[in-house]
Amino acid sequence: MSKTKSIIIIVILAIVIVGMMLMIFPLNGEDSFAIGNTNYDFKWVSKAIKLGLDLEGGMYAVYEADLSEFGSQEEADAAMQGTIANLESLLFSKGYTEATVTKQGNDQIRVEVPSVEDTESLMALLGDPAELEFRDESGNVLIEGSKHLESATATLYEGSYAISLQFNDEGTAEFATATTNNIGKKISIFINDQEVMAPTVNTAITDGKAIITGQYDYKTANEYAIKINAGTFAVKLSPIQTSTISPTLGENALKYGIMAGLIGLAVVMLIMIIRYRGLGIASAFALVIYTVLLIYALAIVPWVQLTLPSIAGVILSIGMAVDANVIIFERIRDERRFMGKAIPSAVNTGFKKAIIAIIDSNVTTILGSIVMIIFGATAIKSFAITLLIGVLLSMFTAIFITRLLVKIELSFNDTNDLFYALKVEEGVEEEKGGKL
């Protein structure tokens, strides 16, 4: 790479990263600022990161379950567990990964949701738990929401919003029969014996996935989806109490946590520079880029809510990013010291050999994170999501960004062992030439 090209790349990279850094923390003391003369506001990136209950607080609701229709305690307990699982899935799908749903006593369910400030928002999020039924034109019940339907969501379909329905295995078979027998007819959706909509069946649906169209906007489609979801619970629920939850840690804990993280990152960067010199400088810049990208990812990814477990995932992923750079630099040292290769050739070979080790170690972490997201409890999912995001970004920065930065350094200096903290062992002849 020529010096001119290197200068252009580093200037562009610096402008982009500095610009992104300026967008992170509020410079005007507000959560957002107006974009010119438009009606749009830009929300500072740090303010777009959702916080969990322990940092920001939220609201909770207590529901009473009607268990009178169950003949035994075992059936009632199974129905309560099914309802709790459905509520957790509903909240997780809407991005509230830190929401908790717990059984309270024998017939009550407590739902705690962070980042919700008023009762109206909480009720709109959960819906008004109800009885959902799909009926044919004769009034016969074909599908029961609590037994057959997994979820309903607003989705884009052929240029407009629609309602997407997902049935469980039993519901898939029942819905396939219902739609096969009612092609060209209407199947009405009733909630608490009130007809909500009556879509016409165009074709038999056998895969358990249905789309209800109607030229809806997002608000209307989402409202219908919330109403339908409210009927997927295995027991009938009635809200009996709502209240706010104060944060257990608060704003100061978050501020001090961020300060501690930045100090720790600065110490790590300093150690890398002392040990690896020029290579350490490249890794320090790569870590800055990694940190900026990670903050943006935490703000953009909808399932992220920052809590103590999720912060632990972030810190662990930063450690893995540093570890990846150490693996690369040690491979470069080996190629230079013991193989006697020229610095550009040692760097090229070192990166190639290190990539295999980096991918192997990170793939196991990625698979572990996915398993925790699927099967873990709420706090475990929060930790796993941030860890997964951080590991993916650490692989990207170590393999591509660090390599680019080292390549830029080599365009200015590719022979100075002292600058790169490299030393050829005695008796090993240096290989001449070599390119990165």
N, C-alpha and C positions, 0 to 999 in steps of 0.2 A: 504494500500500500504506500502511495506517495505521501510526502509531507503535506502537500496542499490538500489532498483528499482527506487526510487525517484531521487537519485543522477545521475543514468545513464540517465534518461529521461531529467533532467534539463541540463546536460552537452551536450547531443545531440541537444536539443532545442537551447541552447546558441550558439553552433557551427554553426548550420544552419542559425539562425537569423543574427549572426554577419557576416557570409559569404555573406548572401543576402544584408546586409547593405553595405558591401565593394564594391558590384557590382553596387550600385546606382549612386554615384557621381564620376566623372572622377578623378582618382588618378594620371593620367599621363598628365592631361591638354588637352587631345584630346577627340574627340567624340567616339573613339573606340580603340581597341588594337588587334594585331594579335594573333591568337590562335596557339601557338607553331610554327611548321614548315608547317602548313597547309595554304591553300589559303583563309581561312575564318577569318573574324574579329568579335570580340564581341563588340557590341555597348552598351555603358553604359546605364543603365536603364533610368536615368533622361533625357538622350539625345534621347531616343526612344519615349518619350511622345510628341505628336504633340501639337503645340501651335496654338492658333487662331490668327485672324487678329490683335487684339488689343495688342498682346504680341510679335508676330513675323513678322507681315506683310504678304504680298503675292502678288497676281496679280489680275487684273480685266480685263474683256472683255465686250465690248458693241456690241450688235447685233442689226441690223435693220430688222424689220419684214415686209414682203410683205403682206399687207392687201387688195390688189386690188381685190381678188377673193370674198370678203365678201360684201354682199348687204347692210348691215346696220351696224351702230356703235355698236349696241348690240352684233351682231354676232362676230365682230372683237374683242370686249372687252372679250367676252367669250373665243375666241380662244387664245388670249394673256394670260389670266389667266390659261388656260389649259397647255400652253407651259411653263409658269413659274412653275406650279406644277410638270410637267414632269422633268424639269431641277433640281428642288429641290430634287425630289426622286432619280434621277440619281446620284447627288453629295452625298446625304446621304448614298446611297447604297455602295459608294466607300470609305466611312469613313470620308467624309468632312462634319461633322455635323455643323460646324460653317460657311460654305459657305452661302452667301446670294444672292438671286435672286430678283431683283426689276424691276418694270416697270419704264421706263424713257421717259417722254413725252407720245405721243400717239402711237408711232410705234417702240420704242426701248426697249431693255431689257439689264440690267446691271448685270453681274455675277461677284461676288467677291469670290475668293478662297484663303484661307490661305495655307501656307507651300508649295506654288508653286513659283519657282524662275525664270522661263523663259517662253517665249511665246509658245515655242514648247511643253512644258509639259502641259500647260493650254489647248492648242488646242487638244492635244492627249487625255486629260481627258474628254473634252466636245464633241470631235468629230467635224466634219464639218457639221453643220446642213443641212439636205438634204431632198429630197422627196423619201420615201420608198414605194415600191409596191411589192406584191407577184403576179406573173403571171403564168398561166398554159402554156402548150406547144404550144397553139394556140395564145398566146399573150394577152389573156383576163386578166384583172386585177381582182384578187380574194380578196385581202386584201390590205388595205391602212394603212401604219404604223401610221400616225397621228390620225386615227380614231379607229383602232382596236388593236394595239400592246401596251402593257404597258411597257415591258422592255426586254432586252436581256443581258445575263451574261455568262461569261465563267465558266464552271463547270466540275467537275470530273464525268465521266460516264464509268463504266466498265473498269477501269484501264487507261483511257486516257481522255484528255480534249475534251469537246464538247461545243456547244452553246445552252444554255437553253432559250426558248422563253416563255413569259407569256402574254396572251391576256386578254383584258377586256371582259365584259359580251357579248357585241355585237360582238367583235372579236372572242370569243369562238364559238358562233353559226356559224359565217361565215367560220371560219377555219375548223369546223367540217364538214360543207357541202363541202368545197373545198377538204379536204383530202378524204372524202368518195367518191367523184366523180373522184378522180385522183390516186387511189391505183395502184401502179406499174408504175406510171408516175412521171415526174419531175415537181416540182413547183419552178420556178426561183425567186430569190430575186434581185430586181433592185433598185439601188440608183442613182437618177438623170439620169434615163434611161440607166444606165450602169449595166450590169449583174455582181453581186458580187459572187453568188453561185447558184447552181441548184440541191438541194438535191432531192432524190427519195422518194416518199411516200410509206412506207411499210404497213401502216395500218391507219384506220380512227382514228383521234385524236379528242375526244369530250370533254375533260376536260380543254381545254384552255392552256395546258402545252405541249410544244414540245421540243424535243431534236434533234439537228442536229449533227450527228457524222461524223468523217472523219479522225481519228487518228491525231488530231491536238496536238501541244504542247500548253502550256499556252499562250505564246506570240501571236501565230496565232489566237487562239480562242478568246482571249481578243480583238485583233484588229478587228475581225469580229463583236464582240459584240458592240464595240464602234461605228463602222460604222452603224450597224443596229439601235442602240439607237438614232443616230443622225437623223433618219427618223421618230421618234415617236412624234415630236413636231407638234402642231396643226397649226402652221404657218411656212412659209419658212423664215429662218434666214440667214443673211449675216453678218459676223464679220466686223466691221468698225473701231474698236479701241481696243488696248490692252496696258496696262501699269502696273507698279509696285505700291504697296501700302505700305507706311511706317507704322510701328507699332505705335499706339497711346499711348501705355504705355511703351513698350520697356523692355529690359533685366533687367534694374535696378528695375523696378516695380515688376517683377517676383521674383528677388532675395530678395527684401525687404518683399514681400508677404510670401515667404517661411520662412524667418527669423521670421516674426511675428507669423506665424503658429506654428513654433517649440517652440518659447517662450511661446505662449499660451498653447500649449500641456504640456510643462514642469510645468507651473503654476498649471494646472488642476491636473497633477499627484501628485504634492506636496500637494495640498489640499486634495486629496483622501488619501494620506498616513497619513497626520495629523489627519484626521477625522476617518479613519477606521484602521489605523496602519497596522497590518499584512495583513488584507484583502485589504487594500489600496496598499500595496506593490505588491500583486498579480495582482490587477487591473492595476497598472502602467506598469508592464511587459506585460500584455495583450494588453494595449494600444500601447506599442512599437511594438509588433508583428502585431497589426492591422494596424498601420501606414506603416510598411514595406510592408505588403501584399497589402495595398491600392495603394502604389506607383507602385508596379509591375502590378497591375490590370490596372492602368491608362496607363501604357506603352503597355500592351498586347491587351486590348480590342480595336478593330479597329475603333469604333465610337467615341472614346474620343478625344476631342481637348480642351486643357486647355485655358480657357478664364476667365474673371471676373465672369460671371454667373456659369461656371462649378466649379470654385474655391469656390464659395458660397455653391454649392452642397456638396463639400468635407468637408467644415467646419461644415455644418449642420449635416452631417453624423457622424463626430467625436463627436459632441455634443450628438447625439443619442447613440453612443457607451458608452460614460461616463454615460448617463442616465440609460442604461441597467444595468451597474455595481452597480449604486446607488440603483436601485430597488431590485437587488439580495441581497445586503448587508443589506438593511433595513428589508427585510423578514427574514434574518438570525438573526438579532438583536431581532426581535419580538419573534421568536421561542425560543431564549435563555433567553431573559429577562422575558417574560410574561408566557411562557409555561414551563420554567425551564428545557428544554432539554439539554442534554450534547452537547458540541460544535460540535462533528462530526454529531450527529443526527440533530442539529439545522441547520448546513450547508446543509445537504442532503435535509431536508424538505424545507429550504429557497429557494434553487435552483429550486425545483419542483414547488413551488407556484409562483415563479417569472417568470418562463418560459412562463406561460399562458399570463401574463400581457405584457411581452416583445413581444411575437408573435402577440398579438392583436394590439399593438401600431405600430409595424413595418409593419404588413400586410397592414394597411390602407395607410401608406407612400409608400409602394411598388406599390399598386394599383394606387395611385395618380401619381407616377412617370411614370408608364406605360401609363396612359392616356395622360400625358404631352408629352411623347415621340411620341405617335401616332398622337395627334391632335395639339400639341403646335407649336409655331413659332420656328425659328432657335435657338435663345438665350434660349428659354424655354426648348427645347430638350437637349441642352448642359448641362443645370442645372440638368435636370431630369436624364440624363444618369449617371453623377457622383454621384448623390444622390442615385440612385438605386444600383450602385456598392457598395457605402459606407455602405448603410443600410444592404445589404446582408452580407457583411464582418463583420459588427458590431454584427449582430446576431450570426454569427459563433464564433467570438472571445469571446463574452459574455457568450454564452451557453456552449461552449466546452473548449476554452483555459483558461478562468478565472477559471472554475471549476477544470481543471487539475492542475493549479498552486496552488489553495487553497488546493486541495487534497495532493499535494506534501508538502505544509507547515504543514498540519495536521500529516503527517508521522513523523515529528520531534517534533511537539508540538500540542497536542490536548486538553490541559486542562487549559491553561493560558488565563483567560478572559482579562487581561490587554493587552496582545499582540494583541488580536483581537478586542480590544475596545468594549468588551461585558461586561454586568453587569446584574446579576440576581436580579429582584425586590424582596424586602423583603416579606417574607411569601410564596414565591413560591419555592417549593422543587425541587431540580435539579433531572432530570431523569438520572439515572446511565446508563452507557454503550452507545450504539448507534454507528452506523458505517456510513461512507460516501460511 
